[in-house]
Amino acid sequence: MRLIQSNGQHASRRVDPALTKLIVQAHRWWAEIRQGEINITRLCEREQVSDAILRGEQSAGLSSAALLARGVVVPGWRGQERELLGGG
């Protein structure tokens, strides 16, 4: 299947290395959890996920749907914490 743009041109294909890296990392994390090597709480501690998120105390508008709709997320946990949780 090919995507055709409104001007009749074929859309160019571009591999997104950052997206690929994130998907590979997610698969690794899922394998660790599934194999019982780590639980979600320990994984979040290891990866420095905000304690507020682990306690369910994130900002009212912060959800997976909101992050996906946002499109671009600040790189780095600390920058994300500042931007999305207003702290850090």
N, C-alpha and C positions, 0 to 999 in steps of 0.2 A: 504494500500500500504506500502511496506517495501523497504528500500534502501539496496541493496546488494553491498558490496564492491568488488573490483577486486579479492580479495582472497577468495571470496565466503562467507565471514562472514557477518552477519547482522550488520548494523551500529547501534551503541548504541544511545539511545535517551537520551538527556540531556536537561532539562528545563533551559532556560537562564533567571534567575530572573531579571537581569537588563533590558533585552529586554521587558519582561512582564511589568515591572514598567513603562517603557517609553510608551508603547502602552496604558496602563491604563491612564497615564497622558495626552496623546494626545487626548484620548476620552473625558476626562473631559474638556480639553480646547475647543475642538470642540463643546461640549454641551453648554458651557458658551457662545461661539460666536453665535451658532445657536439660542439659546434662547434669544439673545439680551441683556444678562447680561453684556457683555463687547465687545469692538471692538478690532480688531487686534492690533492697535497702543497701546491701553491701556494695553492689555495683554503682549505685548512685553516690555513695560515699567515696568510692574509689575514683569516680569520674567527676567529683566535686559538683554534683547537682545541688542546687540551692536547698537548704533545710526547709525554707518556706514552702517549696513545692512538695517536699516529702511529707510535710505536716498538713498539706491541703490548704495552706494559707496564702497562696498566690493571689495576685490582684484579680478582682472580679472579671475583668475582660481577658485574662490569660487562660487560654485553652489550646489543645492541639489544633482544633479547627481554626482558631484565630491565628495561630502561628503559620499554618498552611496557607491561609488566605492572605497573610501579610506578604508572602513571596520572598522577602530578603530578611535574613536574621543577622544581626551583628556577629562577626566571628569572635570566638573566645567566650568562655563561661562568664568571666567577670564583666565583660562588656554587655553580655546578654542580661546578666543580673541587674546591672545599673539601668539598662533601658527598659527591661520588662517588669522588674520588681521594684524599681525605684530605690534600690539599696545597694549593698555590696560591702 
